[in-house]
Amino acid sequence: MKTYSVVEILGDGISAELSRSVHAVAQALPCRIEFVPMDLSLESRQRGGSAVYDRCVEAMQRVGLALKYPTTTTTESPNQILRDRCDFSVIHRPVATIPGIQNNFKRTIDIEVIRVATGGTYDDPGMRICDEAAVSIRKIEKTPSRHAARFAFELAQRRGGHVVSTSKWTIQRATDGLFEEAVDEVRAQFPAIQHRRELFDSLLAGIIMKPERYSVIVTPNEYGDFLSDSACGLIGSIGLGDSASYSFGESGRVKIAMFDPAGGTAPDIAGKDLCNPTAALLALANLLGFVGEERACAALRKALLECIAKQQCTRDVGGTLSTSAFTARIAELVRAELG
């Protein structure tokens, strides 16, 4: 039985309940996960200051794998601080239709959004230059664009799909043009993978009209942010998605991988055994796939989809189960599937 060390970044609100769900399901896996807990809750941050981040980042750099739960943002964003300090340059957001979840979109969607995590307008809040005008500098760099493109092509290779790169290169000729140039450089190394380029506004319409034409999508920072949330809206909830952030070494290989549920801290239901752990368990499944535990990854995803389709799930998605009861059912199915 293989053992994997994983830094577990504890947060606020429902974080403790999500952690308990992850630990319970981890017990059903054919591998051992050794959790290295790091407390990044608001109370811990207020008490320990920057030293709390120092310990967390050191552990992440040493271990290379992390699972993070929701944290409260007040005067600072823990997500942004970790992104900057760990040099995360790529964000991966899988978005797929979940049978049993009510939504307003009647087609099936199954896409992987690969977003450059740096640059764009997000790195520059801009400045007012007079009462009637403001300016912001939009920067795109080639190295993180190459990392995102390589991640996208390797993912398409594994899942037997294709890659669509999307931006507004006809208008933003310098910045988005540089991004597409980086994609072209990486594409040359994957001649067997189909690739096409689409303007971002056209792609948004295309996903709604013909979602089957999309598999892996790679895009600059803000476009990826808009796309991931809108795609999650199509499947019924932003809170059902999981996310992964990656930093890379000089060789271009992943140095730190951090997996997390996309939802928030939900303080109104914290401690009531009501929260939905689906996104946290999908993050665990993504982590398992990343380290090569493909059978375990598939078994966990299958268990989640099966339970939700049968409405053996939490109340927010049409079921009647508590967090702990839903978790126990998932663990039981995973154990049965893996023998």
C-alpha distance (Angstrom), angle and dihedral (degrees) to the residues before:
residue distance angle dihedral
M1 . . .
K2 3.79 . .
T3 3.80 119.7 .
Y4 3.80 123.7 -145.3
S5 3.79 124.1 -168.7
V6 3.81 112.5 -141.5
V7 3.81 126.7 -177.2
E8 3.80 105.7 -132.1
I9 3.81 110.4 -153.0
L10 3.80 108.2 -156.3
G11 3.79 118.7 -155.0
D12 3.79 142.0 167.6
G13 3.79 140.5 -59.7
I14 3.81 110.8 5.8
S15 3.82 91.8 5.8
A16 3.83 93.8 106.5
E17 3.82 92.3 51.5
L18 3.80 92.4 47.9
S19 3.80 88.9 50.5
R20 3.81 91.3 52.3
S21 3.82 90.1 51.1
V22 3.80 92.3 50.0
H23 3.81 91.9 48.3
A24 3.82 92.1 48.6
V25 3.81 92.8 51.3
A26 3.81 91.5 43.1
Q27 3.80 87.9 61.9
A28 3.82 88.7 63.3
L29 3.81 94.9 54.2
P30 3.82 126.3 103.9
C31 3.80 88.9 -126.8
R32 3.79 132.4 58.2
I33 3.80 121.1 -115.7
E34 3.78 115.3 -157.6
F35 3.79 106.0 -158.4
V36 3.80 119.3 -148.9
P37 3.84 103.9 -161.2
M38 3.80 121.1 -143.9
D39 3.81 119.4 -179.4
L40 3.81 110.5 -139.4
S41 3.80 95.5 159.9
L42 3.79 118.7 137.3
E43 3.81 90.8 -107.4
S44 3.80 91.4 52.5
R45 3.81 92.2 47.3
Q46 3.79 92.7 48.7
R47 3.79 91.0 48.8
G48 3.79 99.3 41.6
G49 3.78 104.5 28.6
S50 3.80 119.5 -167.1
A51 3.82 91.7 -12.9
V52 3.83 88.0 73.6
Y53 3.80 90.0 59.2
D54 3.82 90.9 43.5
R55 3.81 91.6 58.0
C56 3.79 93.1 43.8
V57 3.81 95.2 49.0
E58 3.82 91.9 45.2
A59 3.80 90.0 53.8
M60 3.80 92.2 47.4
Q61 3.79 91.8 50.0
R62 3.80 91.0 48.5
V63 3.81 97.5 44.9
G64 3.81 100.5 31.5
L65 3.83 94.6 -150.4
A66 3.81 128.6 81.6
L67 3.80 139.9 172.1
K68 3.79 114.0 -158.9
Y69 3.81 130.2 -165.0
P70 3.83 126.5 -156.0
T71 3.80 117.5 -68.0
T72 3.79 130.4 -165.0
T73 3.81 116.8 -108.7
T74 3.81 114.8 -146.6
T75 3.80 119.3 143.8
E76 3.80 89.5 -15.5
S77 3.79 137.1 34.2
P78 3.83 111.8 -129.9
N79 3.81 88.4 -161.0
Q80 3.79 91.6 56.2
I81 3.81 92.8 45.3
L82 3.81 92.3 50.9
R83 3.80 90.2 45.6
D84 3.80 91.5 53.3
R85 3.80 97.3 41.1
C86 3.80 95.4 44.7
D87 3.81 92.4 41.5
F88 3.79 93.8 -126.8
S89 3.79 106.9 -174.0
V90 3.82 103.1 168.0
I91 3.81 131.2 51.2
H92 3.81 121.4 -166.2
R93 3.82 119.9 -159.2
P94 3.83 117.3 179.1
V95 3.82 112.5 -160.3
A96 3.81 121.0 -173.2
T97 3.79 136.0 159.4
I98 3.81 111.6 -98.1
P99 3.83 112.1 -150.8
G100 3.79 109.9 -127.9
I101 3.81 95.9 31.8
Q102 3.80 112.2 112.6
N103 3.79 115.7 -129.8
N104 3.79 141.1 152.0
F105 3.80 93.8 -115.2
K106 3.80 114.5 88.4
R107 3.79 99.2 -169.2
T108 3.81 129.2 81.0
I109 3.79 117.6 -106.9
D110 3.81 127.5 -169.2
I111 3.79 113.8 167.6
E112 3.78 139.4 145.9
V113 3.81 114.5 -142.1
I114 3.80 113.4 -155.0
R115 3.79 110.4 -168.7
V116 3.79 129.4 -171.4
A117 3.81 99.8 -123.5
T118 3.80 97.3 -154.3
G119 3.77 137.0 57.0
G120 3.76 127.9 15.7
T121 3.78 114.3 106.1
Y122 3.81 91.7 -48.3
D123 3.79 92.5 82.7
D124 3.80 92.2 57.1
P125 3.84 121.1 49.9
G126 3.80 87.9 -167.0
M127 3.78 130.4 -140.8
R128 3.78 139.6 -106.4
I129 3.79 110.5 -111.9
C130 3.82 95.4 -175.3
D131 3.79 139.4 -18.4
E132 3.80 91.6 -78.4
A133 3.81 103.7 39.5
A134 3.79 145.2 42.1
V135 3.80 133.3 -174.2
S136 3.80 135.9 -151.5
I137 3.80 128.1 -174.6
R138 3.80 115.2 -132.5
K139 3.79 113.6 -152.9
I140 3.80 127.7 -172.6
E141 3.80 121.4 -178.6
K142 3.78 127.3 -156.6
T143 3.81 99.9 -137.5
P144 3.84 97.6 60.7
S145 3.82 88.4 39.9
R146 3.81 89.2 55.8
H147 3.81 90.5 47.6
A148 3.80 90.8 52.4
A149 3.79 92.6 46.1
R150 3.81 93.3 49.1
F151 3.81 91.0 48.1
A152 3.82 89.5 50.4
F153 3.81 94.9 49.5
E154 3.81 93.1 45.6
L155 3.81 90.0 49.4
A156 3.82 91.3 49.2
Q157 3.79 88.7 49.9
R158 3.82 91.5 53.6
R159 3.80 96.1 46.1
G160 3.79 96.0 38.8
G161 3.77 94.1 -117.5
H162 3.77 139.5 119.6
V163 3.81 136.3 -108.7
V164 3.78 129.1 -116.3
S165 3.81 117.1 -170.0
T166 3.78 113.8 -158.9
S167 3.80 135.6 -171.5
K168 3.81 138.9 114.4
W169 3.81 95.9 -88.3
T170 3.82 93.3 152.0
I171 3.81 90.2 62.7
Q172 3.82 103.9 24.5
R173 3.79 91.0 46.8
A174 3.81 96.8 163.7
T175 3.82 101.8 41.9
D176 3.80 103.9 28.7
G177 3.78 88.4 33.7
L178 3.82 88.6 59.1
F179 3.82 90.4 50.4
E180 3.81 92.6 51.4
E181 3.80 89.6 46.3
A182 3.82 89.1 56.4
V183 3.81 90.1 49.3
D184 3.81 90.1 52.0
E185 3.80 91.1 52.0
V186 3.80 91.6 53.7
R187 3.81 93.5 40.8
A188 3.82 89.6 62.6
Q189 3.82 87.9 65.6
F190 3.83 92.2 56.0
P191 3.82 105.0 50.4
A192 3.82 93.0 160.5
I193 3.83 93.7 58.4
Q194 3.79 116.6 85.9
H195 3.80 115.2 -129.2
R196 3.76 134.6 -176.8
R197 3.79 134.1 173.6
E198 3.81 123.6 -131.5
L199 3.77 133.0 -178.5
F200 3.80 108.9 -111.4
D201 3.80 97.6 -120.7
S202 3.81 90.4 49.2
L203 3.80 90.5 49.0
L204 3.83 92.2 54.2
A205 3.79 89.8 55.7
G206 3.80 91.5 42.7
I207 3.80 94.0 55.2
I208 3.81 90.2 54.5
M209 3.82 95.7 44.9
K210 3.82 101.2 36.2
P211 3.83 110.4 11.0
E212 3.81 91.7 165.8
R213 3.82 88.8 72.1
Y214 3.82 91.4 68.6
S215 3.79 130.3 75.6
V216 3.82 115.6 144.4
I217 3.81 117.7 12.8
V218 3.81 123.3 -169.6
T219 3.79 120.5 -168.1
P220 3.84 144.9 152.9
N221 3.79 123.0 -84.9
E222 3.79 109.4 -83.3
Y223 3.80 94.2 33.4
G224 3.80 88.8 55.7
D225 3.79 91.0 49.5
F226 3.82 92.3 52.5
L227 3.81 93.1 43.3
S228 3.83 97.0 48.9
D229 3.81 94.4 51.4
S230 3.79 94.6 43.6
A231 3.82 91.2 48.3
C232 3.81 90.6 49.9
G233 3.80 87.2 51.8
L234 3.81 88.6 56.7
I235 3.82 91.4 57.3
G236 3.80 92.3 48.0
S237 3.80 109.4 -96.7
I238 3.78 141.8 33.7
G239 3.81 86.9 -146.0
L240 3.82 92.4 64.7
G241 3.79 94.1 66.7
D242 3.77 130.8 91.5
S243 3.76 128.6 -152.5
A244 3.80 139.1 -157.5
S245 3.81 129.5 -159.5
Y246 3.80 124.0 -159.4
S247 3.79 136.9 -165.7
F248 3.79 122.5 -166.5
G249 3.78 137.4 -144.6
E250 3.79 126.8 -135.9
S251 3.81 90.1 -86.9
G252 3.80 89.6 60.6
R253 3.80 93.4 -113.8
V254 3.82 123.6 126.3
K255 3.81 112.5 -85.1
I256 3.84 100.4 176.5
A257 3.80 127.2 15.2
M258 3.81 119.6 -169.5
F259 3.82 121.9 -173.6
D260 3.80 124.4 -164.5
P261 3.81 144.0 160.5
A262 3.79 113.1 -104.1
G263 3.82 95.7 -135.0
G264 3.79 129.5 94.7
T265 3.79 136.6 -109.9
A266 3.86 95.6 -85.7
P267 3.83 94.2 -155.6
D268 3.83 91.8 -179.5
I269 3.82 91.9 69.8
A270 3.81 100.0 28.6
G271 3.79 113.3 133.6
K272 3.83 93.8 10.7
D273 3.84 97.8 101.0
L274 3.82 88.7 -119.5
C275 3.80 105.6 107.9
N276 3.78 122.7 111.9
P277 3.83 111.0 -119.9
T278 3.83 94.2 -171.2
A279 3.82 95.9 108.0
A280 3.81 92.4 46.5
L281 3.81 90.5 49.8
L282 3.81 90.7 47.4
A283 3.81 87.0 52.8
L284 3.82 88.2 52.8
A285 3.82 89.5 49.4
N286 3.80 90.4 51.3
L287 3.80 89.6 50.4
L288 3.81 90.3 51.3
G289 3.79 90.7 51.3
F290 3.78 91.3 48.7
V291 3.83 93.1 55.5
G292 3.81 91.8 46.9
E293 3.81 100.2 -100.7
E294 3.79 91.0 131.2
R295 3.83 96.9 158.1
A296 3.78 91.9 52.6
C297 3.80 91.2 45.6
A298 3.81 92.0 51.4
A299 3.82 92.8 44.8
L300 3.80 92.8 52.5
R301 3.80 93.5 47.4
K302 3.81 90.7 47.2
A303 3.81 91.7 50.7
L304 3.80 92.2 50.5
L305 3.80 93.8 48.2
E306 3.80 92.6 45.7
C307 3.79 94.2 50.7
I308 3.80 94.5 46.6
A309 3.83 92.2 46.1
K310 3.84 89.0 53.8
Q311 3.82 90.6 43.0
Q312 3.79 90.2 -118.1
C313 3.79 87.9 140.0
T314 3.79 144.3 89.3
R315 3.79 124.0 -52.8
D316 3.80 97.1 -106.1
V317 3.83 90.4 68.4
G318 3.79 99.0 40.0
G319 3.80 103.4 -80.5
T320 3.78 134.6 107.8
L321 3.81 102.6 -136.8
S322 3.79 127.1 114.7
T323 3.80 120.1 -125.1
S324 3.79 91.9 -99.6
A325 3.83 94.6 45.7
F326 3.82 91.9 49.0
T327 3.79 90.0 48.2
A328 3.81 91.9 49.9
R329 3.82 90.3 52.1
I330 3.82 91.6 50.3
A331 3.80 91.8 49.1
E332 3.82 90.4 49.3
L333 3.82 92.6 52.4
V334 3.81 93.1 45.5
R335 3.80 90.8 50.8
A336 3.82 91.6 48.9
E337 3.83 93.1 47.0
L338 3.79 93.7 50.6
G339 3.78 94.3 43.2
